[in-house]
Amino acid sequence: MSRIQSLTAVEVLDSRGRPTVHASCRLASGSAASATVPSGASTGSAEALELRDGDMRRYAGFGCLKAVANVNREINGALAGKDFADQAALDHCLLDLDSTENKSRLGANAILAVSLAFCRAQAAERGIPFFRHMARMAEQSPRLPRPMINLFSGGAHGGGQTAIQDVQIVVPSARSIAETLQVMADIFRAAADLVSARYGMRLLTADEGGLAPDVESSEAMLANAVEAIMLAGYEPGEEAALTLDVAASQFHSDGAYHIDGEVIDRDGMINLIDSWRAAYPIVSVEDGLQEADWEGWQGLCGRLQGRAMVLGDDLLCTNPARIRQAAAENACDSLLLKVNQIGTLTEALEAMRLARGAGWKVVVSARSGETEDDWLADLATGWAGDYIKVGSITQSERLAKYNRLLVLEALHGLSLTG
């Protein structure tokens, strides 16, 4: 049993300069810990609701003082002095206290910050590293996830110069996190030189640290990624492959996809993605269709299955009910797990277990609005994620997670997932 002595929160800023919630949990045993939650830019309609102040005089309405006050007052008042056997007990108490389907009363940002801070405090109370505590919670053997690392950005993460949101690199040949990051650094430098020469662009980066050149089309971004791999001295597909975050809901309107100056229907979008997969070493496609088109997702999965991962983000929103539906309808074969989409660690763990039970891969993901907090690396390792998607290797809120993985690898002898 762990007795909560106090819960407190403050408003801090994420990597985009927007407010977010930092919560602290002190247990009666004297153990204490804190956690800061991220925030997304490309968000699914089924995500749990971040509580924002809506006061246009502060941070364009994005302030989090209401969520902070909910931690300091109502949540602390309800939970302080109570004993909790485990994470599930704490999280279910939070859910009962909020009593809404999407956590709109107290705010998913307030609820998740408390969920994470309590989890860290329990690890400290038990005297074990956070990743091992997470592994025990998931009943998993810890394992280092293979990074998906951002190279180019468009869409909501870049300047909208291309419809598709991100082109990422995976290093299938790497035997360690250290080797993965070294290969990626080579490719990023080559890409920076390429866009400087071709587009006259200085080393400016998008929300998640990727380069955002003024390319003429989404396919040009793919071609530039392959060229950067070769310029760095690596073999495309063998030593470095591509993954895509299409984020198709962002450019879908009036029943059609508006991409690179063209308007195409569902079948046209599936054909376009499949043509990219055939022409480039693409091993994963995230959100290839808009989030409400379940029938279309079935068609996309049928076309790509066995050739590339069909990764659900906006479609699934780390929501157990939507994962059950997707598994039953064969709408995708991989889960992008974002804890703040659902709002508590217990619900996120249920989502992961459902995905595993369906035979899916699991990609643990950060958000575009991140912080220097590194808890995601411990979660992805403790829960044995197949991949981790953090962003690029150029900004401290991204590097905090990669550096934590390097420390886990060096000090704990953990192996990289196969």
N, C-alpha and C positions, 0 to 999 in steps of 0.2 A: 504494500500500500504506500502511496505517496500523498502526503497532505499538502495542499496548496496554502501557502501563507499569504501571498499577494500576487496580483497580476497588474502590470502597469504598461502603458504604451505612450509613445510620442510620434509625432509626424516628422518623417524624414523625406529625403528626395531620392528618386530613382535616377537611372542613367540618362533619362531624357529631361531631367529637371522638373519632373512632376512629383507631387507628394505620394507617399506610401506609408505603410504602418510598420513600426518597429515595436515589438512587444517583449516584455521581460516577465519571467516566471520565477518566483522564489518559493522553495518548498520549506516545510517546517523543519526538515533535517539540516537546513543551511545551504543545500545545493541550489544553484541558480543558473539560469541561462536566458539568452535572448535570441530573437530571430526577426528577420526583415522579409517582407513578402514582395514579390515582383508584380508587374502589371503588363498586360498585353496591348498591342496596337491592332493587330488583325485578330479580332475576337469572334467566336461563334455565338449565334443567337441563344444557344442553350447553356451558355456558361453561367456559373454562379455569379451573383451581382456584387461587384465592388461598390461599396457605399462611398459616394462622393458628395461634397457639400453643396455643389451647385451655386455657390456664391461667386459671381463673376468678378467681384473685387479682389479675389484671392486666387492666383494660379488658374485663371480662366475657368473657374468652376470646378477644378480638379482637386481641391483641397480635401483632406481626410480627417478634419477635426471631429466630425460626427462619429466616424469609426473609432478614432482614438478615445473619444469620450465614452463610447460603449464599452471598451475594454476597461477603462479606469473606473467606471461607475457600475453599470449593470452586470457585466460579466464578472468583474472582481467581486462585487457584492454577492453574487449567486454562488461563486465557486470557492472563494477564500474560506478556509477552515474545513473544507471537505476532503475526504480521502478518496483516491482513485486507484484501483488495482492496476490499470493498464491504460494504454492510449485509447482503446475503443471506449472505455468507460467515460473518459474525459470528453472525447469527441461526441458521443451520444448525448451527453449532458449539454454540450454547446448547441447541438441540433435541436434538442427539445426546448432550450431557452429561446432560440431564434424563432422556431415554429413556422417558418415559411419554406416553400419548396426550393426557392433559389437564393436563400440567405439574404434577402433584401432588407430585413428589419434591422439586424445588427451589422450586416455587411460581411461578405465573404472575406474581405481583406482583414477585418478585425478577427473573425473566427479562425482563419488559417494562421494568422500571426500567433494567436494563443495556442493553437494546436501544435505548431512547430516549437514554440518556446517551452511548452510543457514536455514535449518529447526529448528535447535537448537536456532539460533539467533532470529528467528521469535517467538519462544516460550518465550524467554527471553524478547523480546520487548512487548509481550502481558501479561507478568507477570504471566504465568501459568506454572505448571510443564510440563516437556517434554512429559510424557506419556499422559497427558490430551490433549496437542496439537496434538499428534499423533491420539488420539481417535477422536478428532473433524475432522481431515483430513479424517479419514476412516468412519466417521459417525457411530461410534461404541460406545457401553458402555464398558469402560475398564474392563478387567478381567485378573486375573493372570493365565498364562499358566501352565500346568502340566509338570514338568521337565522329560526329558529322559536323564538319567545320565550314562556316560560311566563307565564301569567296566573293561572290557578286550579289548585290541586292537591287531590287526594283520594287514595284508595288508600294504597299503601305510602309515598308521598312526603308526604302530608298526614296527617290524623288518622283516615283511614278513614271520614270522614263521607259520602263517596260511593264507589261501587265503582270508577268510572273514575278513572284516575290523574292525568291532566293535560289541561288545555285550553290550547292555545298560540295565539299570534298570528303570522301572517306578513303582511308588507306588500308585496303584489305590485306596487303602484304606485311604490314607492320606487326611486330611481335610484342610491342610495348606502347604505353602512352608516350614515353620519351621519344621513341622513334617516330610515332605518328606526328607529334608536334614539330619535330625537326623537318620531316618531309613537307608538312603543311607550310612551315615558314619559308622553305625554298619556293614552293608554288606561289605563295602570297607575294613574295618579292618579285618573282617573274611576272605575275599578273599586274603588279603596280608599275613595273617598267613598261609592260605592254600598253596599258591604258594611258600612261604618260606620253608614249610615242605616238599612239594611234589617235587619242582623243584630246591630247594636250591637257590632261587632268592632273592636278596635284593629288597628293595622298590624302584625300578626304574620304571619310567612311560614313556608312549609313547607321541606322539604329543599333544593329547587332555587330557592327565593326567591319562589315563587308564593303568592298569597293562598289561604287555606284556610278560607273561611266555612262556617258550619254550615248548608249548604243542605239542602233537603228531598229532593233527587233529583239524579241526574246531568243530567237534562234542564234542571233549574233552573240548573245551573252553565253550561250552554250558553246559555240565555236571558240570564243575567247578563252573559256575555261579549259577546253582541251588543248588549245595552243599554249596556255600558261603551263600546263602539266608537262608538255613536251619541252618547252623552253627551260624548265627547271631540271630536265634530264630524266624524267620518269616516263614509264610506259602507260598510256591511258588504258584504263580497264584492268590492267594487271597490278600496277603499283599504286594507282590513284584512280578512283572512279567518281562519278557524279551522283548526287541526289538532288531532287527538285522539291521546292515548296511552291507549288503553283498558286495556291490561295485563290482558287477560281471564283469563290463567292464575291471577292472584291471587284471583279470586272464582269459580273453577271447581272443583267438587268433586262426587263421586258422579254424574258424568256430566251435570251441569247447571250453569247459570250462576245464581248467587245475587246478584241485582242490584236494589238499591232496594226490598227487601222482597218481590221476586218470584223465582220459580224458573222458568227458561225453558230450552229445549233449543237445540241448534245453530241450527236454522232460525229459532227465535224471536230468537236473538241477531243473526243476519244481518238479519232483518227490522227489528229495533230500530235497528241501525246505519244501515240504508238509510233509515229514516224520519227519523233525525236528519240525515242528509245532505240529504234533500229539504227539511227545514224550516230548516236553518241553513247558512251559507256555509262548509261544511267541505270542505277541499281535500286532506286526508290523514288516513288512519286507521291507527294503529299498533297491532299486536297485538290486533286485533278479536276473535280467537278464541284458545283455549288452544293452547299450543305443540305439542302432539302430534296435533292434529286436521288432518292433511294434507288429507283429503277436504273438510272444512269450509272450509279456506282456499281451496281451488279454487272452492267455491261463492261465498265472499265476494268473491274476485277477479273472478269472472264477473259478479257483481252490481254492483260498484263501478268496474270498469275503464273508463277514459275519463271517469269522473265525479269520482273522488278517488283519490289514491295509496293503494295497499294496501301498507303499510310493515311489513316483517318485522324484529322485534327478537328476542324470545324464540324465535320460530320458527327463526331463522337463526343467531343467536349469532356473527355475523361468521365463520362456519365455511365454508370452501370446499365441503366435501362437502354440507352442507345447502343452500347456495346453488345448487349444481348440481341437486339434487333439486327445489328449488322452481321453478327455471327450467324444468326438464323437465316438471313437472306443472302449470305456470301457477298456482302457489299464491300468488304476490304479484308486485308489479312495482316494488318499491323496497327498498333495503337500508339499514337503520340500522347504520352502521359504528361499532362501539365497539372500539377497539384492545385494551383489556384483556380483552375476551371471548375473544380468540384467543391473545394473549400475546406476539407479536412483530410488528414493523413489516412484515417480509417476508410473513408470513401475511396480515396485514391488507390489504396491497397486492394480493395474489393475490385476496382476497375482492372488493376493489373492481373489479379487472379483470374478474372473472367477472360481476359485476353489470352493468358497462358492456357487456360482450359480449352480455348478454341484453337490452340496450336499457332497463335499469332506471335510475331515479334513485338517487342516493346521498346519504344524510343522515349527515353526520359528527356523532357525539354524544359529549357529556360523560357523567358519571355523577352520581348523587345525592351520593356522597361525593367531593367535588372538593377541589382545592388551588389556591393562588394561581399555580401554574405555568401558563404560557400556551401551551405547545407545541401544543395542539390547534388553535389558530387558524392556526398556520403549516402544520400538516398539512392542514387542510381547504382552505386556500388553495393550497398547493403541489400537492395532489392534485385540485384543481378540483372540490370537492364541490358538488353542486347546492344543498344546504342545510347549515346548522350548527345543532345543537340543544344549547344550553348551559344553559338555565334562564332565570330572570327577570333583571331589571336592578337588583337591590336588594342583592346580597351580593358581597363582594370576590372570592370564588373564581369567580363568574360574570363579573363585570365585568372581571377580568383578561383573559379571552378576548375580550370585546367591545372593550375598550380596545386590545388588540393589533391587532384588525381595523381599528380607526380609524387606528392608526399606519401599518399597511400601506397603507391607502387613501390617506392623506395624503402619505406619503413616497415611495411606489413607483408611484403612478399606476395602480393596479390597478382593474379594473372589476368591478362586481357582476354575478353570473350572471343571465342573462335569465329 
